Amino acid sequence: MRMYDVIKRKRDGLPLTEEEIRAFVRGYTRGEIPDYQASALCMAIWYRGMTVEETTALTLAIRDSGEVLSFPDFTDLRVDKHSTGGVGDKTSLVIAPIVAALGVRVAKMSGRGLGHTGGTVDKLESFAGLRTDLSTEEFMSVASKAGLALVGQSANLAPADKKLYALRDVTATVDSLPLIASSIMGKKLAANDDCILLDVKCGSGSFMKTEEGSRALARLMVEIGKGAGKRMRALLTNMDRPLGQAIGNSLEVIEAIEVLSGRGPADLRELCLTLASHMLQLVDRGTLDECRKMAERTLLDGSALRVLADMVECQGGDPTWVYDTGKFPRAPYERAVLAPKEGYIAHTNAEEYGLACLTLGAGRSRLEDEIDHSAGIYLYKRTGDYVKEGEPIAMLFTSREASLPAASERLLAATVISSEPPSPQPLVYEVIK
Ligand code: URA
């Protein structure tokens, strides 16, 4: 195979063969194909798209580029959940303990934040000393002992995606349907759980901005997963506004703990219970209604919170922080953002809110950047709320005082205040099976 010919075929809109796709992924992972040729192919895919067969071949090649996990000691059905990425999306920190509290073992690999979106691994590392870089043996052992292990992706899991994702991130080729679908599903199939629930975000804070684009992505990933023998389900959910009131690592952990304690913002709690019910149904725990009632019970009786504390302890963190969230370090600088006029909050651009949070130090612009776990934004007012002029709509937290004016400006520019209330939007648009 000549890489030149593969690029040219895709550039001209012709489908690639499975053999060509596998040779590309293998060669690029081994460093035999240079970045400039891989970039050219990604851009050709971005323009020309891929058929379902090509996307499936790319997904399986990414899966097979490294280790495919096996769980010889776990006999029950295992379930994984993946979000396509959003702002304020801390659902994994709530759902995984709920499901584990009901006896479904969760051994989950999660990602770090990049761009405007946050990542579960960065959030978890807000617990001082908590390790997310467990060996495979440690990972399995924590999952057995606590019922739940949440770790970062091991270096040998889908290494092709690590390289490709980093390349796409700097070549404006992230937002391509076949490239996103194969990236996510390649990793999920390598993690090799029996059932996969996808939370496909849609709206201003997601990678796919339109409902049609998100629906197409969800359908494609469900089809690929089913083709690989997995039980699949996708929920198309609202990411046109940040989820919950907290954005930023330790603020989001604290809000997740609130929900696990039976409190917390209604939208976050509702989405977590909906996702958890679908996960439980996927592993045959009952009807959706029965699963929902079981999930609710774990929030009221404290069992889901206990699982989180056990996991934190097993992974090297201090479990008392779960019961006393005042122990999370507080950012040294704070600033309230005041409403410039009276009216309804008609729209909040979630991507811009995520970027304002990044300015405060909560995320990375480059993979090697250090994160300020205490940085973030707490929203007092959200889409649909009424504000008076001069009333605080948000509080900014940071260790970099100089970042406060720019973050405040960005947040205000992303907030539309109007005399008319916005029309309500659903939290879940559709369930795709
Ligand atoms: N998340 C992923 O893992 N990959 C993508 O391409 C986009 C979001």
Boltz pocket constraint, residues with backbone or C-beta under 6 A from the ligand:
constraints:
  - pocket:
      binder: B
      contacts: [[A, 83], [A, 84], [A, 85], [A, 165], [A, 174], [A, 179], [A, 180], [A, 181], [A, 183], [A, 184], [A, 207]]
      max_distance: 6.0
